[in-house]
Amino acid sequence: MARELMTSWADYQAAIDQILQLANEHIFIYDEDLGLLKLESPARLDQIKRILLVGKSDCLQIALRNAQPMTRNNPQTLNLLTVYNHKTKARQTPPTLAHLRDSMILIDGKHGLIRFDREQPRSKLLIEEAGELRPYYHRFQEIIDQSGETIGSGTLGL
């Protein structure tokens, strides 16, 4: 059980790498637009692919307040959403949730990285903290359930 406060962008980026490496079952992400998560980096893409290869349905779920930057700047992530569409769920949240300012990465029901404000690096890294993460999982489920437009559900052609 570990809790750590992040106060710099460098610490936040290191925490993203750390938490993605812990994933064995699922990765749930709620974010503004994925821009600060830098999921297109080879190491982070490899961690996501690893989960998609062994995971069950909906093992990668993403909810974004603004999907346009992702569709422009994350071609490899979009490709993963297409290739593994039977294991992923990616949605844009409705305008009624645009006022929310936080971000979260939830892993396997017991690890999480919670950023308190989209413009600040201040965040907390929770390792082996299932009890403390339960409200965040509940909130993530509410957000994804309220989300509408699917992101990256293109069909592969021959």
N, C-alpha and C positions, 0 to 999 in steps of 0.2 A: 504494500500500500504506500503510495507516494503522491504528494501534492507539491507542485512547484509553480511559483508565480513567474511569468515572463513579462519583462518590461521593455524589451528592445525588439526591433524587427529581426535582428540576427538570432536572438533566442527563440523567437516565434518560428522562424524557418527551421532551426535545428529541432524544435519540438515536433514540427510536421514530419520530418524524416523519422524521428524516434517513434512516433505513434503509428505511422504507416508500417513500420517494420514489425510491430506487434500484432498486426492484423492476421487472423487465421480463419475467420468466418465471414465477417462483413465489414463494410466501410460505409458509413452514412455521413453525408456532408450537407450542411446548410450554410450558404455563403451569399455574399452580394453577387459575385460574378466569376468566381474562381481565379481572378487575376492575381491576388496575393498568395494563392496556394501553389502556384507554379507547378501544376500537375504535368506539364509537358516535359519536365526534366526527365532524362532517361531513368534515373534511379526511382523516381516516384511513379513513373509509368510502369516500371517493372514490378513494383509492389502492388499496384492495382491489377495488373495482368495476373499476377500470382494468385490473388484472391478470386478473380474471375475464372481461372482455370480449375480451381478446386471447390469453389463456392456453390451454394444452392441458388435457387431463384431469388431475385432481389437482394443479392449479396452486395451490390453497389447501388446505393440510392443517393441521389443528388437533388437538392431543392435550391433554386437560385432566385434571387429577387430580380435579377436582370440577366437574361440568357444571351443577349446580343454579343457581348464581348467573348463569351465562350464559343459561340458559333463562328466568330471571326478569328479568334486567336488560339484555339485549342483543337486543331484538326486531329491530332492523334487521340485525344480523349474522346472526341466525337466518333472517331472510327471504332474505338472500343465499345462505345454505347451501341453502335450499329452491329458490329460483329457479335457481341454478347447480349443482344437485346432481350434474350430470354432470361438473363440473369441480372439485368439492370433496370433501374427506374430513375429517370431524370425529368424533372418538371420545373416549370417557372411558377413562382408563387403569384397569387393574384395581387392587384393593386391595393387591396385592403390590408395586406401585410407589408407594404412598402416602408412603413414607419419603423419596422424592426431594424435594429442596428447591430445586432450581435452575429456571431458566426460560430459554428461548431463542427468538429469532426468527432464522430462517435465510432468506437471500434469494439466489436465482440461483446458488447454489453458490460464491459468493465474498464475500458480506457476511453479517455476523452481529452480533447483540446478545445477549450471554450475561450473565444475572444469576445471581450465585452462590448467593443464598439468597432465598427467597420473602419474607422479612421485612425485607430490607435493600436499599437502592438500589445497592449496590456491584456494578458490572458492567463488562464490557469491550465496546467497539464495535470491530468489525473490518471494515475496508473494503478490498476487493481482496486478501483473505487466504485464497484457496482452500485452500492447503496447511494452514494452521492450523485451518480449519473442517472439514476432512475427517473428523476423529474425531467432531465434533458431528453431522454429517450421518449418519454411521454409527449413532450413538447414537439420533438422532431416528427413524431407520428401525426400529431395534429396538423403541423405545417404541411407535410407531404399529402395528407388527406384533403386539405383545403386547396392544394395546388392544382392547376388545371393543365395548361398547355405542355405537352410532352416535348422534350428537347432531344434532338438527335435520333429520332426514330426512323431514319431513312431506310430504304430497302436496298439490299445489295443486288446488283444486276449481274448478268452473265455476259 
